[in-house]
Amino acid sequence: MSGITVIGVAAVTMVIATIVTASPYTCHAMINNNHHQQLHPIILIPGAGGNQLEARLTTEYKATSLLCNRFYPLNKDKEGWFRMWFDIGVLLAPITECFADRMTLYYDQQVDDYKNARGVETRVSQFGSTQSLLYLDPSFKHITSYMEPLVESIQQLGYKDSQNLFGAPYDFRYGLAPEGHPCNVGTTFLENLKHLVENASNANDGAPVILVSHSLGGLFTLQLLNRNPPAWREQYIKHFIALSAPWGGTVDEMLTFASGNALGVPLVNPLLVRNEQRGSESNLWLMPRRKQFPLETPLVVTPNSTYSSFDISRFLKDIGFEEGVHPYETRILPLVEKLAAPRVPVTCIFGNGVSTPETLYYGEDGFDKQPEIAYGDGDGTVNIASLLALEDEWKDEKDQKLKVIKLAGISHTNILKDDTALAQIIDEISTINSDVSSSPFVSSSRK
């Protein structure tokens, strides 16, 4: 359990919480089909836990237990590949420990980059298609639905998978780094995504692309845009729709690092997955950003200390994760220093009015015990200040179009399933397809 989103921002354990506690959706948004409307190609970029991840073990891998070595996984293909995320077997404690060992990333300070556990190879499948984004596990479609309701709603507009509707899955454990730092896995994903954008446009008579992201996928997408020149953006990007994007990080991430995060799922001991969650590069990326969480705002309170977003390095040391300080200070802080405006139209759609962790209170027992939590506004995962970060960041940007759409009572996960949310997303896509303006550089507007 690592990363976030079905989950949107911080701990893949949230996917498990969704599976265990959430009722499946019962119906989809009603769509007024208009097959004569121009359809700009769409690329879906999922949140962390919405990606499927496969693994293969080499002779260098050393199992943590006999059970792990002999019985997990039970199913492999002829080349030794097996499903690692998501697999319902990880709910069982002995398998949880084995799974966490194989999922853990390690930061190598000598090469200044993250890498898999020794003897573990990983890959994502079906890049370019939406098929791997529909469910977390296709063997359990009914309870692991992810983007299936959204994809079905988009298809009602006339879109077809791998023709004008595409998916961009990625290894969600890895993140990105600022210029001057190696970041092999994350940079390769951005290169693949760039090529997918170009190929999708070229296959559709040169029509620029609509990018639709969920949660962590929004952070990757903004980096893609800002790492390519304006001429490329103007040629290939029609619009960017960001769903539940954690622009400024989340307080919930600090709970993940301090105590492990299983969101109350009784079958999962958060301490079994804590080290794996701490090792996730993308989790470190989602620590609360200073601009959205000011110095005077307490995020974690203990009997002996209080931590704000300006105290993350000290916080990492005090929870026993000192090895996270160097990558946080050298790779994460420069990466999140500015949310640069990409000069393409952006729509942020997110839920609000859902109780979201705002301050964590730890007692004398320390960080191995789950904290008392004070709640505030947000989508249940991402705090409202983080969801609204672009509005604050770009308020003085004259050439950046930004629309913000708030959906009262819609959670971080349900934005992909709730009928009201789906109708709003589809309406936005239809509006974009109806827009024949030649230039994306228009004045700022907010809804």
Protein Blocks (a to p, Z undefined) as FASTA:
>chain_A
ZZehjbfklpmklmmmmmmmpccdfbdcdddddfkbccddddddddfklpccdddddfkb
ccfbfklmmmocfbdcfkopacfbdcfklmpmklmmmmmmmmpccddfklopadddehia
cddehihiaklmmpmblklmmlmccklmmmmmmmmnopaehklgccddddfkbccddehi
acfklmmmmmmmmmmmmmmmmmngopacddddehjlmmmmmmmmmmpcfklmmmmmmbdc
dehiafkopfklmmmmmnopaehpakbcfklmmmmmmmpmklmmmgccfklmcfklcfbd
cfkbccdfklmmmmmmmnopaklmmmmmmmmmmmmmpccdehiacdddddehiacdfbdc
ddfkojmbccdddddedehlacfklmmmmmmmmmmmmkbccdddddehiafklmmmpmkl
mmmmmmmmmmmmmpmcfbfbdcdddZZ
